[in-house]
Amino acid sequence: MKIKDSRILITGGSSGIGKAAAKLLSDSGAKVAITGRDKEKLEKAAAETGSIAIHADVAVESDVEKTYKEVMEKLGGLDCLVNNAGIGDFQTVDELTLDSFMKVYSVNVFGAAMMAKKAAEIFKKQMSGNIINIASTASLKGFARGTVYSSSKFALRGMTECWQAELRPFNIRVMQVNPSEVPTAFGDPGRKEREGAPNKLTSMEIAHTIKAMLEMDDRGMIPEVTVWASNPFTKK
């Protein structure tokens, strides 16, 4: 896909990976729209990245409809959805609650699926398009206190594989990125960005991964890529 003049929608674009991807893709000539739940933070991120702000929550069905209405009005169409919005909750098995599952799954699984559903409708009509799901290394292996979060990312990985099988005949590429730890606002109740660390990834590494996957000629597709810090065990 040619990035220049392409129309890209990124969920969870107010900070972290979503914001970095919006900046990189916008700087490369794409027309980018970002969504987020915090209106003030979203609009600030949009101004900083040259993107269009769409105040919406992927977990709310009416907001999904609103998002695509605004995308079609303001971008004039869509070439790529980046399913980046995600939240976490980390409990041991004896601490689990149904509310915790519902809260996380409503964004990481149900929200991603409903966003992809609307994108697929557009892409099938035009016989082209891209969906990139931002998962995690937690979609590959569970960890202590990861029951809710990791299982949601396992579900996203499963959905990615289903959509690949369904949408390839329509020239639609469905791809997944699995970042290892990236210090962002993720997991912070106040959504405050964490400071970076020299032995951990930054959001920009993942943004470059997204861009590289999209830039491959449409005849090729990278189904899944995992990005690790080169040496997360160094202490600096």
N, C-alpha and C positions, 0 to 999 in steps of 0.2 A: 504494500500500500504506500502511496506517496503521502507523506505527512503534510506537506504544504497544501493548504486549502481543504484538508479533510475536516470532518465535523465529528468531534469527540465529546462524549459525556462521561464525566468521572464522578462517582458517588463518594461521599466522605472526603470532599476536596478542601476542607477548611484548614487542614494541617497535615503534617507528616507526609506519607507516601503520596496521598492524593494531591496535596498542594505542590509537591515537588514535580510530579508528573504533569500537572497542569502548566506549571512554569516552563518545563522543558519542551513540551509539545507545542505550547503557544509560541515560544521563542523560535520554534522550528517551522512556524507558519500555519499551524492548525488553528481552527476555530474551536474553542474549548468552552464547555459549560461545566460548572461544578455544583454539586448539591451539598447541603449540610443542615444540621438542626439548629445551630446557633447562628441566628441571622446576622448579628454584628460581626462575629468572627468570620462568617462566610463572605460577607461583603468586603471585608478587609483583605481576605485571601484573594478574592476575585480581582480586586484592584492591583494587588501585588503581582499577580500572575498573568494579567491581561485576559482574564476569563469572564464569562457571564455567570452571575450568581443565580441559582434557583433554590430558594428556601424550601426544603422538603426533607421528609423523613422516609427512608426506604421501607420502614416497617408499617407505614400507613398507606393503605391501598389508594385512597383518594389523592395522596401526595404523589404516588407513582404516576397516576393519570395526569396530574397537573404537570409533573416534570416533563413528560413526553409532549404534552401540548405546548409548553414553553420552548422545548428543544426544536420542535418543528417550526414554530413561529420565529424564533430568534436565530437558529442556525440554518434553517431552511432544509433540514434533513439530518441524517445520521449515518456515519460510517463505522463508528466504534463505540462500544460501551465498555468502560472499565469499572467492574464491580469491586470497589475498594472499601466501601463502608463496612465497618466491623467493630464489635465490642467483645469484651471478655468478662468472665466471672470465674473465680478460681477457688474451688472448695474440695475438701476431701469427700470421699464417698459417703461417709456418715453425716456430713453436713448438707448434702444435696437437698434442694427444694425444687418443686415444679415451677415456681415463679422464676427461678434462676434460668432454667432451661428455656422457658417461654421468652424471657427477656432477650437472651442471646440468640436463640434460633429465629426470633422475629426479624432480626437484622441480618445475621450471618447466613441464614438459610432461606427463610421465607422471603425476606426483602430482596436478596440476590436473585432468587428464582422469579419473582414478579417483575423485577427490572429486566431480566433476560427475556422473559415472555414477551414484553412489549417491544424490545429490540428485535427479537426474532421475527415478529410480525412485519416489521419494517424491512428487515434484511431479506426475508424470503420473497417479498414483492419485487425488490430490486436485484435479487440474485447475487448479492454481495454483502459483506459486512464482517465485523470482528467483535468478539466478546472476549475480554480478558478478565479472568477471575483472580483476585488477589487473595490467596489462601495463606499458607504458613507451613513451616516445617512440621507444625503440629498436625497437619493433615496427613503426614507420613508415619508419625510415631507418637504414641501417647506419652504422658509424663505425669508425675505426681501432681495432684490438684487440677489436672487438665480435663476431667471428665466432661464438663459442659463445653468448654472452649474447643478442645481437641476434637470432640465428636461432631461439633458444628462444622469444623473445617474438613473432617473426613466426609461429612455429608456434601459439602461444597465440591470436594474432589470427585465424589461419585456423580454429582449432577453434571460437572464438567465433562466427564467421560460420556454420559448419556447424551448431552447436547452435541458433542462431537459426532457421535454416531447419527444423530437425527439431522444435523444441519450441514454436514459436508456435501451432500448432494445438491445443496443450494449455493455452493461456493462461499459458505460462511465459515470462518475460522473461529474456533473456540479454544482458548489457550489459558493456561494457569501458571501463576507465579507463586513460588513458595519462598518467602523471605525467612531467614533466620532472624535473630533478634535485631530489631531496629529501634533505637531509642526515640520514641515519639510521645504524643499525648495519650497513646493507647494505654488503657488500664488505670489512668489517673482519674479519680472521680471529678476533679475540677477541670479536666481536659487541658492541663498545663503541660507544655512540651518539656520532656526530659532532656537533660544535657547529653550531648554526644560523648562517645568514648573512642579512643584510638584503636581499640581492639574489637569494635562492633561496627556493623554496617551503618550507613546513613540512608535517608530516604532517597537521595539522588542515585545511589546504586540501583535501587529498584526502578526508579524512573527511567534510567538508561536501559534497563532490561526490557521494560514495556516498549520503549521506543524502538529498540532493536528487533523485537518480535514483530512489531507492526511494519517495520521497514522492509522485511523480507518480501520478495515478490509474491503476489497473491497465489501463485502456483505452489508455494511451499508454506508449511505451517509447523511451528514448534508447539507440540501439544502441551508440554509442561517443562518448566525449568525451576530448579532450586538454587537459591543464592545464599551461600554461606560466607561469613567473615573468614578471611584467609587464616587467621590464627586467633580465635576468641579466647585462648588460654593465656596469652601474654598479659602481664600486668604492667601498665605504664601510667 
